[in-house]
Amino acid sequence: QVQVVESGGGLVQPGGSLRLSCAAYGFLFSAYDMSWVRQAPGKGLEWVSTMGKRGGTYYADTVKGRFTISGDNAKKTLYLQLNNLKTEDTAMYYCALDSAGATRGQGTQVTVSP
């Protein structure tokens, strides 16, 4: 059964950092382009970042230079390092097997507040 489980969210002040993790189960992690998407309160899903199966990394303009995506094929885990967080980064963050977020986990909440 395909499953991804996110963790690492929390409450942080503006300018702070968090590291999100996504553990993958039931599929060949290294064969997929893995993504992070997020959903802010009252808004739709927003693509954040993708790590290609060949290692290329891609970012939305809103997070470029602040967020870093990485992965560990041996541990079947995807990461997202969030630095210099802003209040507008507040959202539920999901790990997904596609950039649209159609196949995603339950999410981990990131709240950025003074």
C-alpha positions in Angstrom: 0.0 0.0 0.0 1.4 3.4 -1.1 1.8 5.6 1.9 3.7 8.7 2.9 3.9 10.1 6.5 4.9 13.7 7.1 6.4 15.0 10.4 8.4 17.9 11.7 5.9 20.8 11.6 5.3 23.2 14.5 4.9 26.7 15.7 7.8 29.0 14.9 8.4 32.8 14.9 9.1 34.7 11.7 12.7 34.2 10.7 12.8 30.8 12.3 13.5 27.3 10.8 11.9 23.9 10.6 12.8 20.6 9.0 10.0 18.5 7.6 10.4 14.8 6.9 8.4 12.4 4.8 8.7 8.7 5.2 7.7 6.6 2.3 6.1 3.1 2.4 4.9 0.7 -0.2 6.6 2.0 -3.4 10.0 2.4 -4.9 10.9 5.8 -3.5 13.9 6.3 -5.8 11.8 5.9 -9.0 9.5 8.9 -8.3 9.8 12.6 -8.6 8.8 13.6 -5.0 7.2 16.9 -4.1 6.1 19.1 -1.3 2.8 21.0 -1.6 1.0 23.1 1.0 -2.4 24.5 1.7 -2.9 27.7 3.6 -6.2 28.2 5.5 -9.0 29.0 3.0 -6.8 28.5 -0.1 -6.1 25.7 -2.6 -3.1 23.4 -2.8 0.1 25.2 -3.8 3.2 23.4 -5.2 6.3 24.2 -3.2 9.2 22.0 -4.4 10.1 18.9 -6.3 13.0 16.6 -6.2 13.5 14.6 -9.4 14.4 11.0 -9.3 17.7 12.0 -11.0 18.3 14.5 -8.2 17.3 17.8 -9.8 15.5 20.2 -7.5 12.8 22.8 -8.3 11.2 25.5 -6.2 8.3 27.8 -6.3 9.4 31.5 -6.6 7.8 32.2 -3.2 10.2 29.8 -1.4 13.3 29.9 -3.6 16.4 30.7 -1.6 14.7 29.9 1.7 13.6 26.3 1.4 15.8 23.3 0.5 14.5 19.9 -0.6 16.5 16.7 -0.2 16.1 13.0 -0.1 17.7 9.8 1.2 16.9 6.9 -1.0 18.3 4.4 1.5 16.0 5.7 4.2 13.1 6.3 1.7 12.7 9.7 3.2 12.1 13.1 1.7 13.0 16.3 3.6 12.2 20.0 3.3 14.4 22.5 5.2 12.5 25.7 5.8 14.6 28.7 6.7 13.7 32.4 7.2 10.1 31.5 7.6 7.4 34.1 7.0 3.9 34.4 8.3 2.6 33.7 4.8 4.3 30.2 5.0 1.7 29.1 7.5 0.0 26.1 6.0 -0.5 22.4 6.1 2.5 20.8 4.3 2.1 17.6 2.4 4.5 15.2 0.8 3.3 13.9 -2.5 4.1 11.5 -5.3 3.1 14.1 -7.9 3.5 17.9 -8.1 -0.3 18.4 -8.0 -0.5 16.7 -4.7 -3.1 14.2 -5.8 -1.3 11.4 -4.0 -0.2 12.8 -0.7 -0.1 12.1 3.0 -2.0 13.5 6.0 0.3 16.5 6.2 2.1 18.3 9.0 1.1 21.8 10.2 3.5 24.7 10.0 2.5 27.9 11.8 4.6 31.0 11.6 3.5 33.6 14.1 5.2 36.3 16.3 
